[in-house]
Amino acid sequence: MWIFGWKGESGFGAYSTAEDVTQGIDGTGLTAIVTGASSGIGLETTRVLALRGVHVVMAVRNTKTGENVKANIVAEIPNAKVDVMELDLSSLASVRTFAADYCSSGLPLNILINNAGVMGPPFTLSKDKVELQFATNHLGHFLLTNLLLETMKNTSLEHKKEGRIVNVSSMGHRLSKGIYFDKINDESSYSPLYAYGQSKLANILHANELTRRFKEEKVELTANSLHPGAIATNLLRHHSFFEGVVNCVGKYFLKTISQGAATTCYVALHPQVKGVSGENFSDSNKAKPSSVAKDSELAKKLWDFSLTMVAL
């Protein structure tokens, strides 16, 4: 149980921080994109990757906030290489613009961290008329990943180094017993937390199907998913009651932001994860997701459905 801080086979546990799990790792020469990088675990992930020498591109909705975060990181880590680019994952047009700009920049891409997310808002449709959590947490990242895959494959070949895709999911994926393809936009049956669980289940299925395709293509890329842990972040902004409870008692039960970013940084950088793909992680160790999250046929169906949704 995580509150006791037990360490797993990796030598790390729930109390390990992002700096702990990357201690001694030199990321110089690597380039990473982190979505949702201006707050919470995305910000800490960016800071620690930059601390280890990784060139980090912050993909954020609000570039002014992103620039402020960048300035703070560079003030702390003078040699940090950090860039800020605009990305709104709830807009497929924004995803396409970001990907086109990135690909035309000539930058390599070793690590893609699909971190950004929204949790439990009232029923809302995205700019593309898709339920907001499914649109932001899954579809936006699905399209982004597809549009950046060729760059990742080329980087892997040129650098002779494995590329890694990291999908930040959640234990909340267990709230969903499947992907309700015909009810994605059904307001009458909408439950904020169940819809969140569905989108997080989609993150795991996405990583698993990427793994199957990478093995089929024999490319040196991996894709894994993870549960960062229970953390007090602005994801709870749509649930004022729970946010109040968390603010009062959370320090006794929840992870810190740095502990919450640890698994992301571990999966993105640690040599123990080399060659590992299609796995789910928690507390910087392999974990077991729900049985439906391991359904390969559902993963294929979701892939085909998502292709249609983003019109690729």
C-alpha positions in Angstrom: 0.0 0.0 0.0 1.5 3.3 -1.1 0.9 5.2 2.2 3.5 2.9 3.9 6.1 3.8 1.3 7.1 0.3 0.4 9.7 0.0 -2.4 9.1 -2.3 -5.3 11.5 -4.2 -7.6 12.7 -1.0 -9.2 14.1 0.1 -5.8 11.6 3.0 -5.8 8.2 3.5 -4.2 5.4 6.0 -3.6 7.6 8.3 -1.5 10.3 8.5 -4.3 10.4 11.9 -6.0 11.0 12.7 -9.6 14.6 13.8 -8.7 15.1 10.5 -6.8 14.2 8.3 -9.7 16.4 10.2 -12.2 19.4 10.6 -9.9 22.6 10.1 -11.9 20.8 9.9 -15.3 22.3 12.1 -18.0 19.6 13.2 -20.5 21.9 15.4 -22.5 21.1 15.1 -26.2 17.5 14.0 -25.7 14.5 16.1 -26.7 11.1 15.7 -25.0 7.6 17.2 -25.4 5.5 17.5 -22.3 1.8 18.4 -22.7 0.2 20.3 -19.8 3.6 21.4 -18.7 2.7 24.7 -17.0 1.2 23.3 -13.8 1.1 20.2 -11.5 3.0 17.1 -12.4 3.6 18.4 -15.9 5.5 21.4 -14.6 7.6 19.2 -12.2 8.2 16.7 -15.0 9.5 19.5 -17.2 11.7 20.9 -14.4 13.3 17.5 -13.5 13.9 16.5 -17.2 15.5 19.9 -17.8 17.6 19.3 -14.6 18.9 16.1 -16.1 19.9 17.8 -19.4 16.9 17.0 -21.5 15.7 19.7 -24.0 12.1 20.1 -23.1 9.3 21.6 -25.2 6.4 22.7 -23.1 3.2 22.2 -25.0 0.7 24.4 -23.2 -2.6 26.2 -23.8 -1.5 29.5 -22.2 1.9 30.5 -23.6 2.2 33.5 -21.2 1.9 31.2 -18.2 4.3 28.8 -20.0 6.9 31.5 -20.4 6.7 32.4 -16.7 7.3 28.7 -15.8 10.2 28.6 -18.2 11.7 31.7 -16.6 11.5 30.2 -13.2 13.1 26.9 -14.3 15.9 28.7 -16.1 16.5 30.9 -13.0 16.9 27.7 -11.0 18.8 25.7 -13.7 20.8 28.2 -15.8 21.8 25.6 -18.4 18.2 24.3 -18.8 17.0 24.0 -22.4 13.3 24.8 -22.4 11.0 26.0 -25.1 7.3 26.9 -25.0 4.8 26.1 -27.8 1.0 26.6 -27.9 -1.2 23.5 -27.8 -4.9 23.2 -27.0 -5.6 19.4 -26.9 -9.4 20.0 -27.0 -9.0 21.5 -30.5 -7.9 19.1 -33.3 -7.0 22.2 -35.4 -4.6 23.3 -32.6 -3.1 19.8 -32.4 -2.5 19.9 -36.1 -0.9 23.3 -36.0 1.4 22.3 -33.1 2.5 19.1 -34.8 3.1 20.9 -38.2 5.2 23.6 -36.5 7.2 21.1 -34.5 7.9 18.8 -37.5 9.0 21.8 -39.6 11.3 23.1 -36.8 13.8 20.3 -37.5 13.9 19.4 -33.8 14.4 15.7 -33.0 11.9 13.9 -30.6 13.0 11.2 -28.3 10.3 11.3 -25.6 6.6 12.3 -25.9 4.8 12.7 -22.6 1.1 12.8 -23.0 0.3 14.4 -19.6 -2.3 17.1 -20.0 -5.8 16.3 -18.8 -9.1 17.6 -17.5 -11.1 15.8 -14.8 -14.8 15.7 -14.1 -16.2 18.9 -15.6 -20.0 19.4 -16.2 -21.0 18.0 -19.6 -19.2 20.1 -22.2 -18.4 19.6 -25.8 -15.0 20.5 -27.3 -14.5 22.8 -30.2 -14.9 19.7 -32.4 -18.2 18.7 -30.7 -16.8 15.8 -28.7 -17.3 15.3 -25.0 -14.5 17.4 -23.4 -12.7 14.7 -21.3 -12.6 12.2 -24.2 -11.6 14.9 -26.6 -8.8 16.3 -24.4 -7.5 13.3 -22.5 -7.6 10.9 -25.4 -8.4 12.2 -28.9 -6.1 15.2 -28.7 -3.2 13.0 -27.5 -4.1 10.3 -30.1 -3.9 12.7 -33.0 -0.8 14.4 -31.6 1.0 11.1 -31.2 0.1 10.0 -34.7 1.3 13.3 -36.2 4.6 13.0 -34.4 5.3 9.3 -35.0 7.4 9.8 -38.1 9.6 12.3 -36.4 10.1 9.9 -33.4 10.9 7.0 -35.8 13.4 9.1 -37.7 15.0 10.4 -34.4 15.3 6.8 -33.2 17.1 5.7 -36.4 19.4 8.7 -36.5 20.3 8.7 -32.8 20.3 4.9 -32.6 18.4 5.3 -29.4 15.0 4.1 -28.3 12.1 6.6 -28.4 9.6 6.5 -25.6 5.9 7.5 -25.5 4.4 8.0 -22.0 0.7 8.2 -21.5 -0.3 9.6 -18.1 -3.5 7.6 -17.2 -5.0 7.1 -13.8 -6.2 4.4 -11.4 -9.5 6.1 -12.3 -9.6 4.0 -15.4 -11.1 1.3 -13.2 -14.3 3.4 -13.0 -15.0 2.4 -16.7 -16.0 -1.1 -17.7 -15.3 -0.3 -21.4 -15.4 2.4 -24.1 -19.0 3.3 -24.8 -18.5 4.3 -28.4 -22.2 5.1 -29.1 -22.6 7.3 -26.0 -19.4 9.5 -26.1 -21.6 12.6 -26.6 -24.7 11.4 -24.7 -25.5 14.1 -22.2 -28.4 12.2 -20.7 -26.1 9.4 -19.5 -23.2 11.6 -18.7 -21.3 11.1 -15.4 -18.3 13.4 -14.9 -16.2 10.8 -13.1 -17.2 7.8 -15.2 -16.4 9.8 -18.3 -13.0 10.6 -16.8 -12.4 6.9 -16.1 -13.3 6.1 -19.7 -10.8 8.7 -21.0 -8.1 7.3 -18.8 -8.9 3.7 -19.9 -8.5 5.0 -23.4 -5.0 6.2 -22.5 -3.9 2.7 -21.5 -5.5 1.1 -24.5 -3.8 3.6 -26.8 -0.4 2.8 -25.4 -1.1 -0.9 -25.7 -2.1 -0.7 -29.4 0.9 1.5 -30.1 3.1 -1.2 -28.6 1.4 -3.9 -30.9 2.0 -1.7 -33.9 5.6 -0.9 -33.0 6.4 -4.6 -32.6 4.8 -5.3 -36.0 6.8 -2.5 -37.7 10.0 -3.5 -35.8 10.7 0.1 -34.8 12.7 1.1 -31.7 9.9 2.9 -30.0 8.0 2.0 -26.8 4.7 3.1 -25.3 3.6 2.7 -21.7 1.0 4.1 -19.4 1.0 5.0 -15.8 -0.9 6.1 -12.7 0.8 9.0 -11.1 -0.9 8.5 -7.7 -3.4 10.6 -5.7 -2.2 14.2 -5.9 -3.8 17.5 -5.0 -3.6 19.4 -8.3 -5.9 21.7 -10.2 -7.6 18.7 -11.8 -10.1 19.0 -8.9 -11.1 22.5 -9.8 -14.5 21.3 -11.0 -15.3 19.7 -7.7 -15.1 22.4 -5.0 -16.2 20.1 -2.1 -13.6 17.5 -2.9 -11.0 20.2 -3.4 -11.8 21.6 0.0 -11.5 18.2 1.7 -8.2 17.6 -0.1 -6.8 21.0 1.0 -7.7 20.2 4.6 -6.6 16.6 5.0 -4.8 15.8 1.8 -1.3 16.4 3.2 -1.7 13.3 5.4 -2.8 10.9 2.5 -1.8 12.4 -0.8 1.5 12.5 -2.7 3.4 15.7 -3.2 3.7 17.1 -6.7 7.3 15.8 -6.9 6.2 12.3 -5.8 3.4 12.4 -8.3 5.8 13.3 -11.2 8.2 10.5 -10.2 6.6 7.6 -12.2 6.4 9.8 -15.3 10.1 10.7 -15.1 11.0 7.1 -14.3 9.2 5.7 -17.3 10.5 8.5 -19.6 14.2 8.3 -18.6 15.2 5.3 -16.5 17.4 2.6 -18.1 15.4 0.0 -16.2 12.5 0.7 -18.6 14.6 0.2 -21.8 12.8 -2.1 -24.2 9.7 -2.3 -21.9 6.5 -1.5 -23.8 2.8 -2.0 -23.3 3.1 -1.9 -19.5 1.3 0.1 -16.9 3.2 1.6 -14.0 2.5 3.0 -10.6 4.9 4.2 -7.9 7.8 3.8 -10.4 7.1 0.0 -10.7 5.1 -2.2 -13.0 1.4 -2.3 -12.0 -1.7 -4.3 -13.0 -4.4 -2.3 -14.7 -8.0 -3.6 -14.9 -8.8 -6.6 -17.1 -10.6 -4.4 -19.7 -7.5 -2.3 -20.0 -5.7 -5.4 -21.3 -8.3 -6.2 -24.0 -6.4 -6.1 -27.3 -9.5 -6.2 -29.4 -10.9 -3.2 -27.6 -7.6 -1.4 -28.1 -7.8 -2.1 -31.9 -11.5 -1.0 -32.0 -10.6 2.2 -30.1 -7.8 2.9 -32.6 -10.1 2.6 -35.6 -12.8 4.7 -33.9 -10.3 7.4 -33.0 -9.0 7.5 -36.5 -12.5 8.2 -37.7 -13.0 10.9 -35.0 -9.9 12.8 -36.0 -10.5 12.1 -39.7 -6.9 10.9 -40.4 
